[in-house]
Amino acid sequence: MSDLAQQPNQPLTPGKRQSALYWTGIFATMLLGMVFKVIYDLLTRGQNPNFKSDWLLELVIPVIISPLVFGGIYNMIAVMPKNPTVFIFAFQNGFFWKTIFADINTVQTPE
């Protein structure tokens, strides 16, 4: 568990501040992956997208889903050493969030 969650009433020390920046950076990287996925989908649709309206509307759902995606990322990254690959992992999870949720919907329960 992170240092921030253990003692919420304590002031931020330099170590806790770095931890907060680290996790904020990971969350922002995941959101960036979601934004790139929306842009990618708009460009590969085969029609002329209206970026002024289409991409904002398509970004609402990923932003709403982002805490759920981040929960999975947090659980995996919390046990990994801090290195640049965790940001790649966060970006990939943001970019492929639709694929992950589509796979969850296709899992069938035994009768």
C-alpha positions as CSV (number, residue, x, y, z in Angstrom):
1,M,0.0,0.0,0.0
2,S,1.3,3.5,-0.7
3,D,2.6,5.8,2.0
4,L,-0.2,8.3,1.2
5,A,-3.0,5.8,2.1
6,Q,-1.4,4.8,5.4
7,Q,-1.5,8.2,7.2
8,P,-3.9,10.7,5.5
9,N,-3.7,13.3,8.3
10,Q,0.1,13.7,8.2
11,P,1.8,16.5,6.2
12,L,3.4,15.6,2.9
13,T,7.1,14.9,3.4
14,P,9.4,14.9,0.4
15,G,9.1,11.2,0.0
16,K,5.3,11.3,0.1
17,R,5.3,14.2,-2.3
18,Q,7.4,12.2,-4.7
19,S,5.0,9.3,-4.3
20,A,2.0,11.5,-5.0
21,L,3.7,12.9,-8.1
22,Y,4.6,9.4,-9.3
23,W,1.0,8.1,-9.0
24,T,-0.4,11.3,-10.6
25,G,2.0,10.9,-13.5
26,I,0.9,7.3,-13.9
27,F,-2.8,8.3,-13.9
28,A,-2.1,11.1,-16.4
29,T,-0.2,8.7,-18.7
30,M,-3.2,6.3,-18.6
31,L,-5.5,9.2,-19.5
32,L,-3.2,10.2,-22.3
33,G,-3.5,6.6,-23.6
34,M,-7.3,6.9,-23.5
35,V,-7.1,10.3,-25.4
36,F,-4.9,8.7,-28.1
37,K,-7.3,5.8,-28.5
38,V,-10.2,8.2,-29.1
39,I,-8.1,10.1,-31.7
40,Y,-7.1,6.8,-33.3
41,D,-10.7,5.6,-33.5
42,L,-11.8,8.8,-35.1
43,L,-9.1,8.8,-37.7
44,T,-9.6,5.1,-38.6
45,R,-13.4,5.2,-39.0
46,G,-13.2,5.9,-42.7
47,Q,-15.3,9.0,-42.5
48,N,-14.3,12.7,-42.0
49,P,-14.5,13.2,-38.3
50,N,-15.6,16.5,-36.8
51,F,-12.9,16.8,-34.1
52,K,-14.5,19.8,-32.5
53,S,-17.5,17.8,-31.3
54,D,-16.8,14.1,-31.9
55,W,-13.7,13.7,-29.8
56,L,-15.0,15.4,-26.8
57,L,-18.2,13.3,-26.8
58,E,-16.2,10.1,-27.2
59,L,-13.8,11.1,-24.4
60,V,-16.6,11.2,-21.7
61,I,-16.9,7.5,-21.3
62,P,-13.1,6.8,-20.9
63,V,-12.9,9.6,-18.3
64,I,-15.7,8.0,-16.4
65,I,-14.2,4.6,-16.6
66,S,-10.6,5.8,-15.8
67,P,-10.8,5.1,-12.0
68,L,-11.7,1.5,-12.7
69,V,-8.9,1.1,-15.1
70,F,-6.5,2.8,-12.7
71,G,-7.5,0.5,-9.9
72,G,-6.2,-2.5,-11.9
73,I,-3.0,-0.6,-12.9
74,Y,-2.4,0.5,-9.3
75,N,-2.6,-3.1,-8.1
76,M,-0.1,-4.3,-10.6
77,I,2.3,-1.4,-10.5
78,A,2.4,-1.1,-6.7
79,V,4.5,-4.2,-6.5
80,M,6.8,-3.3,-9.4
81,P,10.0,-1.4,-9.1
82,K,9.8,2.3,-10.1
83,N,11.1,2.6,-13.6
84,P,10.0,4.0,-16.9
85,T,8.3,0.8,-18.1
86,V,5.4,1.4,-15.6
87,F,4.5,4.5,-17.6
88,I,4.4,2.4,-20.8
89,F,2.2,-0.1,-19.0
90,A,-0.1,2.7,-17.9
91,F,-0.3,4.1,-21.4
92,Q,-1.1,0.7,-22.9
93,N,-3.9,0.1,-20.4
94,G,-5.4,3.5,-21.2
95,F,-5.2,2.9,-24.9
96,F,-6.7,-0.6,-24.8
97,W,-9.3,0.0,-22.1
98,K,-12.1,-0.7,-24.6
99,T,-10.6,-4.1,-25.5
100,I,-10.3,-5.0,-21.8
101,F,-13.9,-4.2,-21.1
102,A,-15.1,-5.9,-24.3
103,D,-13.4,-9.1,-23.2
104,I,-15.1,-8.8,-19.8
105,N,-18.5,-8.6,-21.5
106,T,-17.9,-11.7,-23.6
107,V,-16.9,-14.0,-20.7
108,Q,-19.8,-16.4,-20.2
109,T,-20.8,-17.8,-16.9
110,P,-21.4,-21.6,-16.7
111,E,-25.0,-22.6,-16.6
